Every structure is written in C-alpha cells, then in structure tokens.
Amino acid sequence: AEAELIRVQRFESLAMLAGGLSHDLRNLLQPLLLAGDSLLDYQEDPRLARLGALVRDCGRRGLEMVQSMLSFARGARRAEQVKARAVLDALSLLLQGSVPRGVQLDIELNDAELSFEGNHTELQQCLLNLCLNAIQAMPGGGILRVVASKAKLDTSFLLEQEEAQPGDYVRLSVADTGQGMSEEVRGRLFEPFFTTKDGGTGLGLLSCRRIVYSHGGVMRVDSLLGEGTCFDLYIPVTRAVAETTELVDGDGSLHGN
Ligand code: ADP
C-alpha cells in the first residue's frame, strides 16, 4: 500500500506540474495567436501574411497540446456525481450554432436519473469533440444522434490497456450518417496527430479516449464506409474500489486516479 501511495503521490505531482505549466503556457500562447491573426491582415505584404499564418498555426497547435496536458492534469482530480441529463443539456447548448442546416440533431436520454461518477467538464468536452467530428463527416447533411442509456459492457474482448470491470455502465453514443471511414483510418484513429483533415490536429479522439480511460471506461467505434460512424463511450456508474493498477502506462494513457 505504501508503494501504491508513493505512486499516487508521484502521479499527482506530475499532474500538478502539467496543470501549472499548461496554465502558464496558455497565457503565453494566447497573445501570440492574436499577433498571428493581426499579421494575417497585412494583405499588401504577402510575406507578413505568411508569417502570420505560421505564427497562428503554431500557436493553435501549442494550444491543443496545452489543452491535452490540462485534461491530463484534470484526470487526477477527484470524481463527482455527474448527471447524464446535465451533460446532454450542456452539450446541446454548446452545439447551438455549430449544427449546419442540413444536419438534424437528436439528443436522447433514456433514463432521466442516469448518473455516474466522473468529471462533468471532461465528458462534455469529449462528447463535443465527437459531435464536431460527426458534423464534419456529414458535409452533405444527415442525422447526428446522441443517446445516453444504461448498459452492460461485454468485458470478454478488452484491449490490453483497458481496465474496465464488469458492472453497470452508462453508455454515451454519438452516431452520424456521414461518410464513415476506411479500415486504414479506423485502425489509426487514436494515433497522436493522425488526421485526414486539412488543419486537423489529430488529437481529439486520443484525448477523448484518455478521458474515458481515466473514468475506468472504454470507447468503442463502429463505422461503415459511406454509411456512418458510431462512437460508444462506456462509463462505469461507480468506480471500482480496488484501483491498484498502473496509473500511467507506456503510451501515457490514464488508467485511474
Ligand atoms: P481531427 O478531427 O483533428 O482530425 P481526431 O482525433 O478527432 O482529429 O480524428 C482523427 C480522424 O478520425 C479524423 O481526421 C477523421 O479521419 C476520423 N474521424 C473521426 N471521427 C469521424 C467520424 N465521425 N466519421 C468519419 N471519420 C471520423
């Protein structure tokens, strides 16, 4: 238990360091981004405009990295009781203005009292990420469906790094009727910086999965080229008591707190 305590403390100081550092970095990056944007306005001097674009793009990438560092730091925070309803309400507010005319948004809560132990902001961020991806996968319009329901998780086929335990889960599904993905894309989804988009960061799904792992949950993907994609997040209703597993594994994913 003592070794475990030391490991937890070491992890917490790492998270604190990451949290502090990313906070300071963000404060540095924001004025840089502004500067990049103002340089972009110098249309009469293409060199300045190019410089502006460079500064802005680097700044953006930096902010993304800071953001994932912040999520990492937050992963170390204590869990609270999260209401699925509250997460979905916040999501629908956040999505206002981002849903194009051709996309129909359906948000469905199967059990009004559905709740789980975790972090509201992180899960909301996660769902927002998935929804924005879904919208981008439907340039010609379609249906974006977000459903929260009770679920059981089939733990007979877990990935090596997954720690999910049998028990009661909340399933958060984000399904689109968009372009779907090829086997190749499907296999590389969680690679850092893997993106098929101009200006994509390739960090969205990775940080989503990290958040889900830090909740003791798992993420599943179903996709059919030309038909659409469905992401399912399985979050345990209550955290397992015995969390004596490694906190950070080789690829840096979180496993508990
Ligand atoms: P980004 O959105 O910046 O590219 P992500 O990690 O969120 O980074 O996604 C990685 C890649 O996964 C995307 O570039 C895209 O090819 C694919 N992808 C993600 N969500 C979907 C989706 N709903 N439909 C089709 N492809 C998707």
Residues whose N, C-alpha, C, O or C-beta is under 5 A from the ligand:
A	BS01	ADP	N133 A134 A137 G180 M181 L189 F194 T195 T196 K197 G200 T201 G202 L203 G204 L205 L206 T229
